[in-house]
Amino acid sequence: MSVLRTLREDLQAARGHDPASRGDMENALVYSGLHAIWSHRLAHRMWARPALRGPARILAQFTRFLTGIEIHPGATIGRRFFVDHGMGVVIGETAEIGEDVMIYHGVTLGGRSLARTKRHPTIGNRVTIGAGAKVLGPVVIGDDVAIGANAVVTRDVPADSIAVGIPATIRPRKQHEELVDPACYIDPAMYI
C-alpha cells in the first residue's frame, strides 16, 4: 500500500473517531496520535532490518519525547489505527493490533513476563480501549470488543464482548447493542 494512501486512511480515521476534528490539515499538524503512528510506521519498517534496529529505537524514543506516546518499533499495528489524546500510551514490542482500532490516553498494552517470547496483547479489529485501561500479557482481545476506562484485562476477551472493571469482568454485548462502527464516535464509558 502506498504511503500517501496510508496517510489518507489515518487522517480519515482521526476524522471518524474524534468529533472535535476540524479538518485534515489541522489534524496532521496538531494530533499527537497521528504523529506517533506515522513515526511508528517508519520505525517498524526499520525494525524489520536488523541493521536498522538501533536507529528504529532512537526514532521511537524521540517520538515518545515529542508526543508522550511510546510504541515499540517491533509492535505490529494495522490500518486506520487512532490514538485519541494519546499522552501516556504504551504499546509493547510483541503487541499486535488489528484494523480500525481506537485507544484513548493512558492505555497500556503491556507484558507480565520478562521472558523473550510473545508477552504483549493481540488486539482484534474494530476494538475500542478506554482511557487508562491496561491490557497485560499475551492475551487475545477478539473483534468488536469494547474495553472500559481504567479496566485491567489479564485474560482473553471473546469477540463481541465488553470488559470493564478491575479485574475486568467480561460480558457479551446485549442484543440491542450495536457493533462498534469505526465511523462513529464510541465512548467506552457508556458500557459501564
C-alpha positions, -999 to 999 in steps of 0.1 A, spaced: 0 0 0 13 35 -8 25 59 18 0 85 6 -29 61 9 -19 51 44 -17 88 54 -51 95 40 -66 65 58 -51 76 91 -65 111 86 -99 96 78 -97 75 110 -90 107 130 -120 125 115 -142 95 121 -132 89 157 -130 124 170 -160 148 170 -136 177 177 -118 171 144 -120 201 122 -100 191 91 -72 171 77 -46 199 77 -52 208 114 -52 171 123 -20 165 105 -3 194 123 -16 190 159 -28 154 166 0 137 186 -17 103 180 -12 107 142 24 119 146 31 88 168 15 63 144 32 78 114 66 77 132 59 41 143 51 30 107 86 42 97 103 28 128 85 -6 122 99 -8 87 133 0 100 129 -27 128 124 -53 101 160 -48 91 184 -59 119 210 -33 109 184 -6 115 171 -17 148 192 8 168 181 38 147 145 25 149 146 25 187 161 60 187 133 72 164 107 56 187 122 73 218 124 106 200 87 103 191 79 94 227 97 126 238 77 147 213 42 131 218 41 113 251 31 81 232 55 51 234 52 25 207 80 -1 205 91 -4 168 86 -42 170 48 -38 176 26 -46 147 -2 -21 140 -30 -24 114 -46 1 92 -67 31 104 -53 30 140 -62 60 160 -50 73 194 -72 100 209 -53 125 231 -25 99 235 -5 111 265 8 81 284 0 54 259 25 25 260 25 -3 234 50 -31 239 73 -49 214 52 -80 207 18 -63 207 -3 -69 176 -31 -46 168 -58 -51 141 -75 -27 119 -99 2 129 -87 1 165 -91 32 187 -74 38 220 -76 67 244 -49 83 266 -32 63 293 -37 29 278 -10 3 283 -7 -28 261 20 -43 283 36 -75 293 36 -96 325 68 -115 319 104 -108 312 107 -139 290 118 -133 254 86 -146 239 52 -132 229 44 -113 260 21 -85 249 -16 -85 238 -31 -93 204 -60 -69 197 -86 -78 171 -103 -55 146 -127 -27 155 -117 -27 192 -121 4 214 -100 7 245 -110 34 270 -88 58 289 -64 44 314 -72 7 306 -44 -18 310 -43 -49 288 -15 -71 301 2 -103 289 -2 -123 258 -40 -122 259 -62 -122 228 -89 -95 225 -114 -105 199 -130 -84 172 -156 -58 181 -147 -56 218 -151 -25 240 -128 -22 270 -140 4 295 -120 32 310 -95 20 337 -103 -17 332 -74 -41 339 -76 -70 314 -54 -101 321 -73 -128 303 -87 -133 268 -118 -114 258 -140 -131 232 -153 -112 202 -184 -91 206 -178 -86 243 -175 -57 268 -148 -57 295 -150 -34 325 -136 -31 360 -106 -42 380 -100 -71 373 -121 -68 342 -155 -85 341 -164 -97 307 -199 -99 293 -213 -103 258 -230 -74 241 -267 -73 246 -288 -79 215 -299 -43 213 -263 -31 215 -249 -24 180 -214 -34 170 -187 -7 170 -189 12 138 -154 28 132 -171 58 115 -190 67 147 -177 81 180 -177 54 207 -172 62 243 -163 30 263 -177 46 294 -212 41 280 -209 4 286 -203 8 324 
